[in-house]
Each structure stands twice: as structure tokens, then as C-alpha cells.
Amino acid sequence: MTRPAPPAPSPEPRAPEVFTLDDRVILVTGGTGSFGQKFTEAVLACFHPRKLIVFSRDELKQSQMQQQLHHPCLRYFVGDVRDLDRLHRAMKGVDVVVHAAALKQVPSCEYNPFEAVKTNVLGAQNVIEAAIDCGVQRVMAISTDKAVNPINLYGATKLCAEKLFVQGNTYSGRDGTRFSCARYGNVVGSRGSVIPMFLEQRKNGTVTITDPRMTRFWITLQQGVEFVLRCIQVMHGGEIFVPKIPSMKMVDLAKALAPQCEIKVIGIRPGEKLHEALLSEDEARQAVELDEMYVIQPTHNWWNMENWSEGTPLPPSFRFASDTNSSWLSVEDLHRCLQ
């Protein structure tokens, strides 16, 4: 009697493929801004992209950036995210889009609300439509803590943009373009932040703060770029990624930057919060915790995205806010960030 053949050995489990930016065509909207320039430098230093397209509407900044960064893979496109046709032309053959273009100044958005909506909301829609039409693989949109329970137009437009990017996955379908968001707080030393203002004010011996109780999240530009790069590699599509970053009181920030100066309290401004949140209690029900970040999963997952089974669900009523944060930035930490 013939003996049955022994069963074939089961195949070795394969590690999930890591998404890399090597040999990819990458486009950065708002590519001449603080984030865009640092992101471009980081990609050129850490990866070997086939092409890296800097997309922005400011030809002067593009010219200045070209003088500082010389690389054969770099391309500079003058264009505005309000212009869908130009985005279509720019995204042909693109694999990855990082969307950093936005109107970000709170008072300016309040004074020019139509312009804020055109860039931050309709511009986001244009990026989504062009990415789907051009077959882009992954899109990562840069968001802000101002989008959580917004009280000003800037925050409201960024919340709307987040919703558009998350549900953009519905339009692209399960096997189409993947959209996600990276949401973080104030960037140390970026253009338009309070730190350059404090450094300028200390020349006159007086710095102004709006309220001594005020707190904010802080992240360096390099940390923000590294976080976005990590999120692009691990995204499933539809998530909002939130880094675990420290807080600091604004009065401590002023004392650290101008220790010899008088601090003048001028009162909280319209559209300004006392404290910021990066993750609300309502969002926490859909979020999981990883070692270095929180991941907010989509509420309506019509495209059947895989869940983040590797994360830990958050406890009831969890909230990640700048005043109740367990991590605080010291004066020494701040000075190291500014070096």
C-alpha cells in the first residue's frame, strides 16, 4: 500500500512591505513654506526619489529655494491649489502628495474669509480630485490642533479639510488613492509663530502675552517632518495621525526667551483659545494609542479600511489637551529646540 506523501511545509510568514519614498515621484504643495522646505531637505537626505516637485504660488520663494537646494531630481512648479487644471498637470505621474499649502494666519483668515475658504477648503477638494484622477498612490495632508473644536475660521477650514481628506477615500475606492492627515501643534520658530515675535519684542525690553494661564503644544520643524514621513510609510488611508508632543505655558515661553524683559498681559484675542487640544473626547472613541502617536480611525469607513489592531484603545473620556498634558517642555528643552 502506498504511503501518502508528507504534507508540504507551511510557507514562512512574510513581513509587511514597508512603503518607501525611494524611486517615487513626490509633490509637495506649499513647498516653499517652512514645512515644505524642511520636508524637501529631509527627503533628499534620507531617500532617493525619482523626482521631487515643489508646488507653490510664490515664484520669488521658489527662486530663493533653488539657490539653496541643488539636486537633479528637483522640479519647481508655479501654481495655486485653487487651480484644478494646474494641479492635474503637476500631478501626472506622481506617486505621493504632501499637502501643506494653506492660509494659516488667524486674523488674516477672519478678515478675508472667502479667501481662506477658497484655499483651505476648495483647494483641499482640488488636491483630492486631481490625485484621484492622476492615480496618485498616497496623499498626506498637514493639519493643526486648531481643527479640534474650532472657534476661528482658520480652525474651521482645517477641520473641513480633514473631513474632505478622510472621506476622499470613499471617492477613490478600496484600491485607489489613499488619503490621510497628520495633525500637530505649534511649530517652534516657524514663520508667523510667536517665538520670532518674542525675539523681536525683547529688543525693546517688553514682551506681550495674552493670558498668563495660556498653554500650547510645541513641536520642532524637524520633528514635524519626521512625523509626516513616518505617517506616509504606515498609513492605511482615512486616519488622522496625532504625535505625542509636549506643552508649555506661554508665560514660561516668554520668560525663557526674554528673561530680562517685562511681561505685559494684553488680554486674550478674538478667535484665540486658552488651551488647545489635539484629540477630543469624541474623537478618542475612534482612536488607538501607539508608542509615539495616537491614530484616529475614520468614523464612516465605507471603503473597508483595515483597522489598527496593533493599537491600544483609549480609556473613556480621554482627551489630549495642552493644559492636561503629561509632558511639558522645560526652558532647557526649548533652547535645545531653537539651536
Long-range contacts (C-beta under 8 A, 24 or more apart in sequence): 18-233, 19-138, 19-232, 19-233, 19-234, 20-47, 20-233, 21-46, 21-47, 21-49, 21-96, 21-229, 21-232, 22-47, 22-48, 22-49, 23-48, 23-49, 23-50, 24-49, 24-50, 24-95, 24-96, 25-49, 25-50, 25-51, 25-52, 25-53, 25-93, 25-94, 25-95, 25-96, 26-51, 26-52, 26-53, 26-94, 26-95, 26-96, 26-97, 26-98, 27-52, 27-53, 27-55, 27-77, 27-90, 27-91, 27-94, 27-96, 27-97, 27-98, 28-52, 28-53, 28-54, 28-55, 28-97, 28-98, 28-100, 29-55, 29-56, 29-81, 29-97, 29-98, 29-99, 29-100, 29-101, 29-127, 30-55, 30-56, 30-81, 30-99, 30-100, 30-101, 30-102, 31-55, 31-56, 31-65, 31-100, 32-56, 32-58, 32-61, 32-62, 32-64, 32-65, 33-100, 33-101, 33-191, 34-187, 34-190, 34-191, 34-221, 35-100, 35-142, 35-187, 35-190, 35-221, 35-224, 35-225, 36-98, 36-100, 37-65, 37-69, 38-221, 38-222, 38-224, 38-225, 39-98, 39-100, 39-225, 39-228, 39-229, 40-65, 40-69, 40-74, 41-69, 42-222, 42-225, 42-226, 42-229, 43-229, 44-69, 44-71, 44-73, 44-74, 46-229, 49-73, 51-75, 51-93, 53-77, 53-90, 53-94, 55-79, 55-87, 55-90, 55-101, 56-101, 80-119, 80-123, 81-119, 81-123, 81-124, 81-126, 81-127, 82-118, 82-119, 82-122, 82-123, 82-126, 83-126, 84-126, 84-129, 84-130, 87-126, 87-127, 87-130, 88-130, 88-133, 88-134, 90-130, 91-130, 91-131, 91-133, 91-134, 91-136, 92-134, 93-134, 94-131, 94-134, 94-136, 95-136, 95-137, 95-138, 96-136, 96-137, 96-138, 96-139, 96-140, 96-232, 97-127, 97-131, 97-136, 97-138, 97-139, 97-140, 98-139, 98-140, 98-142, 98-228, 98-232, 99-124, 99-127, 99-139, 99-140, 99-141, 99-142, 99-165, 100-142, 102-142, 102-157, 102-158, 102-161, 103-154, 103-157, 104-144, 104-154, 104-192, 105-154, 105-192, 106-146, 106-152, 106-153, 106-154, 106-271, 106-272, 107-269, 107-271, 109-152, 109-153, 109-154, 109-157, 110-152, 110-153, 110-154, 110-270, 110-271, 113-153, 116-153, 116-154, 116-157, 117-157, 120-154, 120-157, 120-158, 120-160, 120-161, 121-157, 121-160, 121-161, 121-164, 124-160, 124-161, 124-164, 124-165, 125-164, 128-164, 128-165, 128-168, 128-171, 128-179, 131-168, 131-172, 131-177, 131-179, 132-168, 132-171, 132-172, 132-176, 132-177, 135-177, 136-177, 137-177, 137-178, 138-177, 138-178, 138-180, 138-232, 138-235, 139-165, 139-168, 139-177, 139-178, 139-179, 139-180, 140-180, 140-181, 140-182, 140-228, 140-231, 140-232, 140-235, 141-165, 141-179, 141-180, 141-181, 141-182, 142-181, 142-182, 142-228, 143-181, 143-182, 143-183, 143-184, 143-240, 144-183, 144-184, 144-185, 145-183, 145-184, 145-185, 145-186, 145-217, 145-276, 145-277, 145-278, 145-322, 146-276, 147-183, 148-183, 148-276, 148-277, 148-278, 148-279, 148-280, 148-283, 149-277, 149-280, 151-271, 151-273, 152-270, 152-271, 152-272, 153-271, 154-271, 162-240, 166-238, 166-239, 166-240, 166-298, 167-298, 167-300, 169-237, 169-238, 169-298, 169-303, 169-305, 170-300, 170-302, 170-303, 172-303, 173-303, 174-303, 174-304, 178-235, 178-236, 178-237, 178-238, 179-237, 179-238, 180-231, 180-235, 180-236, 180-237, 180-238, 180-239, 180-240, 180-241, 181-239, 181-240, 181-241, 182-227, 182-228, 182-231, 182-240, 182-241, 182-243, 183-240, 183-241, 183-242, 183-278, 184-217, 184-219, 184-224, 184-227, 184-242, 184-243, 184-245, 184-278, 185-216, 185-217, 185-218, 185-219, 185-245, 185-276, 185-278, 185-322, 186-216, 186-217, 186-218, 186-219, 187-218, 187-219, 187-220, 187-221, 187-224, 188-218, 188-219, 188-220, 188-221, 188-334, 188-337, 188-338, 189-220, 189-221, 189-337, 189-338, 190-221, 194-250, 194-253, 195-253, 195-257, 195-338, 198-253, 198-254, 198-257, 198-258, 199-257, 199-258, 201-258, 201-261, 202-257, 202-258, 202-260, 202-261, 205-260, 205-261, 205-262, 206-261, 206-262, 206-263, 206-264, 207-254, 207-257, 207-258, 207-261, 207-262, 207-263, 207-264, 208-263, 208-264, 208-265, 208-266, 209-250, 209-251, 209-254, 209-263, 209-264, 209-265, 209-266, 210-250, 210-265, 210-266, 210-267, 210-268, 210-269, 210-272, 211-250, 211-265, 211-267, 211-268, 211-274, 212-249, 212-250, 212-251, 212-265, 213-249, 213-274, 214-249, 214-250, 214-251, 214-268, 214-274, 214-275, 215-247, 215-248, 215-249, 215-250, 215-274, 215-275, 215-276, 215-322, 215-323, 215-325, 216-247, 216-248, 216-250, 216-253, 216-276, 216-322, 217-245, 217-246, 217-247, 217-276, 217-278, 217-322, 217-325, 218-245, 218-246, 218-247, 218-248, 218-329, 218-334, 218-337, 219-243, 219-245, 220-337, 227-293, 231-293, 236-305, 236-306, 236-308, 237-303, 237-305, 238-297, 238-298, 238-301, 238-303, 238-305, 239-295, 239-296, 239-297, 239-298, 239-308, 240-283, 240-295, 240-296, 241-293, 241-294, 241-295, 241-296, 242-278, 242-279, 242-287, 242-293, 242-294, 242-295, 242-296, 242-320, 243-292, 243-293, 244-292, 244-293, 244-294, 244-327, 245-278, 245-327, 246-325, 246-327, 246-328, 246-329, 246-333, 247-322, 247-323, 247-325, 247-327, 247-328, 247-329, 248-328, 248-329, 248-334, 252-331, 253-334, 255-331, 256-331, 256-334, 256-335, 257-334, 274-323, 275-321, 275-322, 275-323, 276-321, 276-322, 277-319, 277-320, 277-321, 277-322, 278-320, 278-321, 278-322, 279-318, 279-319, 279-320, 280-319, 281-317, 281-318, 281-319, 284-314, 284-317, 284-318, 284-319, 284-320, 285-314, 287-313, 287-314, 287-318, 288-312, 288-313, 288-314, 289-313, 289-314, 294-320
